[in-house]
Amino acid sequence: MFSLENYLYHPVLRFPSLPFICRFIAFLDAMIGYSTLNLTHFS
């Protein structure tokens, strides 16, 4: 049976999601940087 506590506290289950989180943060950072670059370029 799946439980959130087992998922959160089990390092083997938790660590594979770290690359996805890092990739998501890097993607957000790139999108924010791209949009601010466009705003400063067009204004």
CHARMM internal coordinates of N, CA and C (Angstrom, degrees):
IC EDIT
DIST 1 N 1 CA 1.4629
DIST 1 CA 1 C 1.5180
ANGL 1 N 1 CA 1 C 110.24
DIST 1 C 2 N 1.3010
ANGL 1 CA 1 C 2 N 116.46
DIHE 1 N 1 CA 1 C 2 N 132.71
DIST 2 N 2 CA 1.4611
ANGL 1 C 2 N 2 CA 121.39
DIHE 1 CA 1 C 2 N 2 CA -177.72
DIST 2 CA 2 C 1.5193
ANGL 2 N 2 CA 2 C 110.17
DIHE 1 C 2 N 2 CA 2 C -81.77
DIST 2 C 3 N 1.3237
ANGL 2 CA 2 C 3 N 115.75
DIHE 2 N 2 CA 2 C 3 N 131.48
DIST 3 N 3 CA 1.4616
ANGL 2 C 3 N 3 CA 119.94
DIHE 2 CA 2 C 3 N 3 CA 173.93
DIST 3 CA 3 C 1.5160
ANGL 3 N 3 CA 3 C 109.06
DIHE 2 C 3 N 3 CA 3 C -135.02
DIST 3 C 4 N 1.3085
ANGL 3 CA 3 C 4 N 116.14
DIHE 3 N 3 CA 3 C 4 N 147.21
DIST 4 N 4 CA 1.4534
ANGL 3 C 4 N 4 CA 121.56
DIHE 3 CA 3 C 4 N 4 CA -176.51
DIST 4 CA 4 C 1.5214
ANGL 4 N 4 CA 4 C 111.49
DIHE 3 C 4 N 4 CA 4 C -66.04
DIST 4 C 5 N 1.3408
ANGL 4 CA 4 C 5 N 117.34
DIHE 4 N 4 CA 4 C 5 N -34.02
DIST 5 N 5 CA 1.4556
ANGL 4 C 5 N 5 CA 119.62
DIHE 4 CA 4 C 5 N 5 CA 179.92
DIST 5 CA 5 C 1.5252
ANGL 5 N 5 CA 5 C 111.06
DIHE 4 C 5 N 5 CA 5 C -64.43
DIST 5 C 6 N 1.3393
ANGL 5 CA 5 C 6 N 116.62
DIHE 5 N 5 CA 5 C 6 N -42.57
DIST 6 N 6 CA 1.4559
ANGL 5 C 6 N 6 CA 119.14
DIHE 5 CA 5 C 6 N 6 CA 178.42
DIST 6 CA 6 C 1.5232
ANGL 6 N 6 CA 6 C 111.19
DIHE 5 C 6 N 6 CA 6 C -63.30
DIST 6 C 7 N 1.3137
ANGL 6 CA 6 C 7 N 116.76
DIHE 6 N 6 CA 6 C 7 N -37.41
DIST 7 N 7 CA 1.4659
ANGL 6 C 7 N 7 CA 120.53
DIHE 6 CA 6 C 7 N 7 CA 179.18
DIST 7 CA 7 C 1.5174
ANGL 7 N 7 CA 7 C 111.22
DIHE 6 C 7 N 7 CA 7 C -67.83
DIST 7 C 8 N 1.3359
ANGL 7 CA 7 C 8 N 117.09
DIHE 7 N 7 CA 7 C 8 N -43.10
DIST 8 N 8 CA 1.4601
ANGL 7 C 8 N 8 CA 120.52
DIHE 7 CA 7 C 8 N 8 CA -175.63
DIST 8 CA 8 C 1.5123
ANGL 8 N 8 CA 8 C 112.44
DIHE 7 C 8 N 8 CA 8 C -71.81
DIST 8 C 9 N 1.3369
ANGL 8 CA 8 C 9 N 117.00
DIHE 8 N 8 CA 8 C 9 N -35.99
DIST 9 N 9 CA 1.4571
ANGL 8 C 9 N 9 CA 119.16
DIHE 8 CA 8 C 9 N 9 CA -173.66
DIST 9 CA 9 C 1.5204
ANGL 9 N 9 CA 9 C 113.51
DIHE 8 C 9 N 9 CA 9 C -99.02
DIST 9 C 10 N 1.3127
ANGL 9 CA 9 C 10 N 118.51
DIHE 9 N 9 CA 9 C 10 N 0.03
DIST 10 N 10 CA 1.4568
ANGL 9 C 10 N 10 CA 120.72
DIHE 9 CA 9 C 10 N 10 CA 178.54
DIST 10 CA 10 C 1.5268
ANGL 10 N 10 CA 10 C 108.93
DIHE 9 C 10 N 10 CA 10 C -97.08
DIST 10 C 11 N 1.3477
ANGL 10 CA 10 C 11 N 117.96
DIHE 10 N 10 CA 10 C 11 N 109.34
DIST 11 N 11 CA 1.4773
ANGL 10 C 11 N 11 CA 119.82
DIHE 10 CA 10 C 11 N 11 CA -173.14
DIST 11 CA 11 C 1.5220
ANGL 11 N 11 CA 11 C 113.56
DIHE 10 C 11 N 11 CA 11 C -62.84
DIST 11 C 12 N 1.3357
ANGL 11 CA 11 C 12 N 117.42
DIHE 11 N 11 CA 11 C 12 N -32.92
DIST 12 N 12 CA 1.4675
ANGL 11 C 12 N 12 CA 119.75
DIHE 11 CA 11 C 12 N 12 CA -179.48
DIST 12 CA 12 C 1.5232
ANGL 12 N 12 CA 12 C 110.44
DIHE 11 C 12 N 12 CA 12 C -65.76
DIST 12 C 13 N 1.3389
ANGL 12 CA 12 C 13 N 117.00
DIHE 12 N 12 CA 12 C 13 N -34.98
DIST 13 N 13 CA 1.4536
ANGL 12 C 13 N 13 CA 120.09
DIHE 12 CA 12 C 13 N 13 CA 177.28
DIST 13 CA 13 C 1.5241
ANGL 13 N 13 CA 13 C 111.52
DIHE 12 C 13 N 13 CA 13 C -80.46
DIST 13 C 14 N 1.3285
ANGL 13 CA 13 C 14 N 116.23
DIHE 13 N 13 CA 13 C 14 N -29.30
DIST 14 N 14 CA 1.4570
ANGL 13 C 14 N 14 CA 119.08
DIHE 13 CA 13 C 14 N 14 CA -173.73
DIST 14 CA 14 C 1.5282
ANGL 14 N 14 CA 14 C 112.23
DIHE 13 C 14 N 14 CA 14 C -79.46
DIST 14 C 15 N 1.3229
ANGL 14 CA 14 C 15 N 117.24
DIHE 14 N 14 CA 14 C 15 N -41.00
DIST 15 N 15 CA 1.4603
ANGL 14 C 15 N 15 CA 119.29
DIHE 14 CA 14 C 15 N 15 CA -172.03
DIST 15 CA 15 C 1.5294
ANGL 15 N 15 CA 15 C 115.50
DIHE 14 C 15 N 15 CA 15 C -65.59
DIST 15 C 16 N 1.3499
ANGL 15 CA 15 C 16 N 121.00
DIHE 15 N 15 CA 15 C 16 N -33.59
DIST 16 N 16 CA 1.4681
ANGL 15 C 16 N 16 CA 118.32
DIHE 15 CA 15 C 16 N 16 CA 177.36
DIST 16 CA 16 C 1.5286
ANGL 16 N 16 CA 16 C 114.15
DIHE 15 C 16 N 16 CA 16 C -61.49
DIST 16 C 17 N 1.3171
ANGL 16 CA 16 C 17 N 117.86
DIHE 16 N 16 CA 16 C 17 N -19.40
DIST 17 N 17 CA 1.4607
ANGL 16 C 17 N 17 CA 119.07
DIHE 16 CA 16 C 17 N 17 CA 179.81
DIST 17 CA 17 C 1.5290
ANGL 17 N 17 CA 17 C 112.14
DIHE 16 C 17 N 17 CA 17 C -84.37
DIST 17 C 18 N 1.3252
ANGL 17 CA 17 C 18 N 117.75
DIHE 17 N 17 CA 17 C 18 N -11.71
DIST 18 N 18 CA 1.4651
ANGL 17 C 18 N 18 CA 120.76
DIHE 17 CA 17 C 18 N 18 CA -179.03
DIST 18 CA 18 C 1.5261
ANGL 18 N 18 CA 18 C 113.37
DIHE 17 C 18 N 18 CA 18 C -64.11
DIST 18 C 19 N 1.3450
ANGL 18 CA 18 C 19 N 120.54
DIHE 18 N 18 CA 18 C 19 N -44.04
DIST 19 N 19 CA 1.4711
ANGL 18 C 19 N 19 CA 118.92
DIHE 18 CA 18 C 19 N 19 CA 176.89
DIST 19 CA 19 C 1.5189
ANGL 19 N 19 CA 19 C 112.83
DIHE 18 C 19 N 19 CA 19 C -59.44
DIST 19 C 20 N 1.3323
ANGL 19 CA 19 C 20 N 117.40
DIHE 19 N 19 CA 19 C 20 N -35.82
DIST 20 N 20 CA 1.4668
ANGL 19 C 20 N 20 CA 120.38
DIHE 19 CA 19 C 20 N 20 CA 177.91
DIST 20 CA 20 C 1.5225
ANGL 20 N 20 CA 20 C 110.30
DIHE 19 C 20 N 20 CA 20 C -65.86
DIST 20 C 21 N 1.3319
ANGL 20 CA 20 C 21 N 116.92
DIHE 20 N 20 CA 20 C 21 N -41.69
DIST 21 N 21 CA 1.4653
ANGL 20 C 21 N 21 CA 120.57
DIHE 20 CA 20 C 21 N 21 CA 179.62
DIST 21 CA 21 C 1.5296
ANGL 21 N 21 CA 21 C 109.91
DIHE 20 C 21 N 21 CA 21 C -65.16
DIST 21 C 22 N 1.3260
ANGL 21 CA 21 C 22 N 117.05
DIHE 21 N 21 CA 21 C 22 N -43.25
DIST 22 N 22 CA 1.4668
ANGL 21 C 22 N 22 CA 120.35
DIHE 21 CA 21 C 22 N 22 CA 179.07
DIST 22 CA 22 C 1.5220
ANGL 22 N 22 CA 22 C 110.77
DIHE 21 C 22 N 22 CA 22 C -63.72
DIST 22 C 23 N 1.3360
ANGL 22 CA 22 C 23 N 116.24
DIHE 22 N 22 CA 22 C 23 N -40.24
DIST 23 N 23 CA 1.4550
ANGL 22 C 23 N 23 CA 120.21
DIHE 22 CA 22 C 23 N 23 CA 178.46
DIST 23 CA 23 C 1.5248
ANGL 23 N 23 CA 23 C 110.89
DIHE 22 C 23 N 23 CA 23 C -65.91
DIST 23 C 24 N 1.3433
ANGL 23 CA 23 C 24 N 116.56
DIHE 23 N 23 CA 23 C 24 N -37.91
DIST 24 N 24 CA 1.4578
ANGL 23 C 24 N 24 CA 120.69
DIHE 23 CA 23 C 24 N 24 CA 179.49
DIST 24 CA 24 C 1.5247
ANGL 24 N 24 CA 24 C 110.97
DIHE 23 C 24 N 24 CA 24 C -67.42
DIST 24 C 25 N 1.3385
ANGL 24 CA 24 C 25 N 116.96
DIHE 24 N 24 CA 24 C 25 N -40.92
DIST 25 N 25 CA 1.4641
ANGL 24 C 25 N 25 CA 120.89
DIHE 24 CA 24 C 25 N 25 CA 178.22
DIST 25 CA 25 C 1.5284
ANGL 25 N 25 CA 25 C 110.19
DIHE 24 C 25 N 25 CA 25 C -66.66
DIST 25 C 26 N 1.3240
ANGL 25 CA 25 C 26 N 117.04
DIHE 25 N 25 CA 25 C 26 N -40.89
DIST 26 N 26 CA 1.4598
ANGL 25 C 26 N 26 CA 120.19
DIHE 25 CA 25 C 26 N 26 CA 178.32
DIST 26 CA 26 C 1.5235
ANGL 26 N 26 CA 26 C 110.73
DIHE 25 C 26 N 26 CA 26 C -65.40
DIST 26 C 27 N 1.3408
ANGL 26 CA 26 C 27 N 117.05
DIHE 26 N 26 CA 26 C 27 N -36.68
DIST 27 N 27 CA 1.4555
ANGL 26 C 27 N 27 CA 121.05
DIHE 26 CA 26 C 27 N 27 CA 177.77
DIST 27 CA 27 C 1.5269
ANGL 27 N 27 CA 27 C 110.82
DIHE 26 C 27 N 27 CA 27 C -66.07
DIST 27 C 28 N 1.3410
ANGL 27 CA 27 C 28 N 116.54
DIHE 27 N 27 CA 27 C 28 N -43.97
DIST 28 N 28 CA 1.4609
ANGL 27 C 28 N 28 CA 119.95
DIHE 27 CA 27 C 28 N 28 CA 177.60
DIST 28 CA 28 C 1.5276
ANGL 28 N 28 CA 28 C 110.72
DIHE 27 C 28 N 28 CA 28 C -62.77
DIST 28 C 29 N 1.3255
ANGL 28 CA 28 C 29 N 116.46
DIHE 28 N 28 CA 28 C 29 N -41.54
DIST 29 N 29 CA 1.4580
ANGL 28 C 29 N 29 CA 120.83
DIHE 28 CA 28 C 29 N 29 CA -179.83
DIST 29 CA 29 C 1.5279
ANGL 29 N 29 CA 29 C 110.40
DIHE 28 C 29 N 29 CA 29 C -63.17
DIST 29 C 30 N 1.3330
ANGL 29 CA 29 C 30 N 116.42
DIHE 29 N 29 CA 29 C 30 N -40.70
DIST 30 N 30 CA 1.4602
ANGL 29 C 30 N 30 CA 120.06
DIHE 29 CA 29 C 30 N 30 CA 178.77
DIST 30 CA 30 C 1.5234
ANGL 30 N 30 CA 30 C 111.24
DIHE 29 C 30 N 30 CA 30 C -67.10
DIST 30 C 31 N 1.3236
ANGL 30 CA 30 C 31 N 117.25
DIHE 30 N 30 CA 30 C 31 N -40.21
DIST 31 N 31 CA 1.4653
ANGL 30 C 31 N 31 CA 120.39
DIHE 30 CA 30 C 31 N 31 CA 179.58
DIST 31 CA 31 C 1.5247
ANGL 31 N 31 CA 31 C 111.40
DIHE 30 C 31 N 31 CA 31 C -66.39
DIST 31 C 32 N 1.3433
ANGL 31 CA 31 C 32 N 116.46
DIHE 31 N 31 CA 31 C 32 N -40.87
DIST 32 N 32 CA 1.4674
ANGL 31 C 32 N 32 CA 120.01
DIHE 31 CA 31 C 32 N 32 CA 178.50
DIST 32 CA 32 C 1.5267
ANGL 32 N 32 CA 32 C 109.93
DIHE 31 C 32 N 32 CA 32 C -65.86
DIST 32 C 33 N 1.3216
ANGL 32 CA 32 C 33 N 116.71
DIHE 32 N 32 CA 32 C 33 N -43.55
DIST 33 N 33 CA 1.4588
ANGL 32 C 33 N 33 CA 119.90
DIHE 32 CA 32 C 33 N 33 CA 178.56
DIST 33 CA 33 C 1.5235
ANGL 33 N 33 CA 33 C 111.65
DIHE 32 C 33 N 33 CA 33 C -63.94
DIST 33 C 34 N 1.3383
ANGL 33 CA 33 C 34 N 116.96
DIHE 33 N 33 CA 33 C 34 N -38.37
DIST 34 N 34 CA 1.4618
ANGL 33 C 34 N 34 CA 120.68
DIHE 33 CA 33 C 34 N 34 CA -179.47
DIST 34 CA 34 C 1.5206
ANGL 34 N 34 CA 34 C 110.68
DIHE 33 C 34 N 34 CA 34 C -68.13
DIST 34 C 35 N 1.3405
ANGL 34 CA 34 C 35 N 117.02
DIHE 34 N 34 CA 34 C 35 N -41.32
DIST 35 N 35 CA 1.4598
ANGL 34 C 35 N 35 CA 119.89
DIHE 34 CA 34 C 35 N 35 CA -178.22
DIST 35 CA 35 C 1.5255
ANGL 35 N 35 CA 35 C 110.77
DIHE 34 C 35 N 35 CA 35 C -69.99
DIST 35 C 36 N 1.3367
ANGL 35 CA 35 C 36 N 117.99
DIHE 35 N 35 CA 35 C 36 N -38.18
DIST 36 N 36 CA 1.4645
ANGL 35 C 36 N 36 CA 119.80
DIHE 35 CA 35 C 36 N 36 CA 178.59
DIST 36 CA 36 C 1.5235
ANGL 36 N 36 CA 36 C 110.04
DIHE 35 C 36 N 36 CA 36 C -70.13
DIST 36 C 37 N 1.3244
ANGL 36 CA 36 C 37 N 117.21
DIHE 36 N 36 CA 36 C 37 N -33.35
DIST 37 N 37 CA 1.4611
ANGL 36 C 37 N 37 CA 120.40
DIHE 36 CA 36 C 37 N 37 CA 176.44
DIST 37 CA 37 C 1.5227
ANGL 37 N 37 CA 37 C 110.48
DIHE 36 C 37 N 37 CA 37 C -64.69
DIST 37 C 38 N 1.3244
ANGL 37 CA 37 C 38 N 116.72
DIHE 37 N 37 CA 37 C 38 N -41.19
DIST 38 N 38 CA 1.4609
ANGL 37 C 38 N 38 CA 120.75
DIHE 37 CA 37 C 38 N 38 CA 177.19
DIST 38 CA 38 C 1.5226
ANGL 38 N 38 CA 38 C 111.17
DIHE 37 C 38 N 38 CA 38 C -65.43
DIST 38 C 39 N 1.3307
ANGL 38 CA 38 C 39 N 117.10
DIHE 38 N 38 CA 38 C 39 N -40.71
DIST 39 N 39 CA 1.4615
ANGL 38 C 39 N 39 CA 120.32
DIHE 38 CA 38 C 39 N 39 CA -179.11
DIST 39 CA 39 C 1.5205
ANGL 39 N 39 CA 39 C 110.78
DIHE 38 C 39 N 39 CA 39 C -64.59
DIST 39 C 40 N 1.3316
ANGL 39 CA 39 C 40 N 116.91
DIHE 39 N 39 CA 39 C 40 N -43.30
DIST 40 N 40 CA 1.4616
ANGL 39 C 40 N 40 CA 119.16
DIHE 39 CA 39 C 40 N 40 CA -179.66
DIST 40 CA 40 C 1.5231
ANGL 40 N 40 CA 40 C 110.63
DIHE 39 C 40 N 40 CA 40 C -72.62
DIST 40 C 41 N 1.3332
ANGL 40 CA 40 C 41 N 117.30
DIHE 40 N 40 CA 40 C 41 N -26.81
DIST 41 N 41 CA 1.4600
ANGL 40 C 41 N 41 CA 119.98
DIHE 40 CA 40 C 41 N 41 CA -179.54
DIST 41 CA 41 C 1.5236
ANGL 41 N 41 CA 41 C 111.24
DIHE 40 C 41 N 41 CA 41 C -74.48
DIST 41 C 42 N 1.3302
ANGL 41 CA 41 C 42 N 116.90
DIHE 41 N 41 CA 41 C 42 N -40.46
DIST 42 N 42 CA 1.4609
ANGL 41 C 42 N 42 CA 120.19
DIHE 41 CA 41 C 42 N 42 CA -175.10
DIST 42 CA 42 C 1.5181
ANGL 42 N 42 CA 42 C 113.57
DIHE 41 C 42 N 42 CA 42 C -85.74
DIST 42 C 43 N 1.3389
ANGL 42 CA 42 C 43 N 116.75
DIHE 42 N 42 CA 42 C 43 N -17.18
DIST 43 N 43 CA 1.4622
ANGL 42 C 43 N 43 CA 117.93
DIHE 42 CA 42 C 43 N 43 CA -176.45
DIST 43 CA 43 C 1.5281
ANGL 43 N 43 CA 43 C 111.57
DIHE 42 C 43 N 43 CA 43 C -91.81
END
COOR INIT
IC SEED 1 N 1 CA 1 C
IC BUILD
